[in-house]
């Protein structure tokens, strides 16, 4: 059961409207690593959790907090859109450089609108009526392919750490893109919570790795994999700078073997050769040579 508290988790109030920045802020709302993504990711991981109860409880704690972050950012975007586009039109009309570029006052209204809409999201005016949307900064809709809920907690928690890392990076970049103290205040709160969440996932990953092998899935029998290449780093580019990395030297991270550096990897497979498609597929007709080869191959198989 969910219930709503009318107060926001933290302040979300800009010093002044800024419709262009509202478009930028959409990225951490409906983008790939935005708050909608982590909200849905954590909630579905929690609802589907078949592990120890503490993990389900933790996932639903953080998933519910992310709902609050969606609310905060949506509220901030709506306030940044106050008086738009009229406010931007008025400022543009007072801009002597813009007026000169437009040739004085001829068709000034149309030109101002075009200028404004090139900076602010047209959908903020046309579709949402000066409100936030579940889209990214270029208007691409959020979709469930952004989220991960695999049923394997170690795999999921690693994905969560990546999501929080990318999310915090984007919030930090947005912080640098504004001088509005109100916006920065909200972003500073989100940065702090992302610091906690990265630590949270690192702690949870460490805890899980104490009880299972670090390679996911840990339950698959390793003797069934091609173990000759399980710990080989293969050099598939010019130069050997990668040879000095930890991934190419010493004990493997799962403690099961030692890393090997392969300077010149060799092909281990066959040369692919596909037979022509049957007539009913209507593919490329086979050449005489292909037809003969296919006949010979079928003759061999029949014996």
Secondary structure by P-SEA (a helix, b strand, c coil): cbbbbcccccccccccccaaaaaaacccccccccaaaaaaaaaaaaaaccccaaaaaaaaaaaaaaaaaaaaaaaaaaaaacccaaaaaaaaaacaaaaaaaccccaaaaaaaaaaaaccccccccccccccccccccccccccccccccccaaaaaaaaaaaaaaaaaaaaaaaaacccaaaaaaaaaaaaaaaaaaaaaaaaaaaaaaccccccccccccccccccccccccccccccccccccccccccccccbbbbbbcccccccccccccccccccccccccaaaaaaaaaaaaaaac
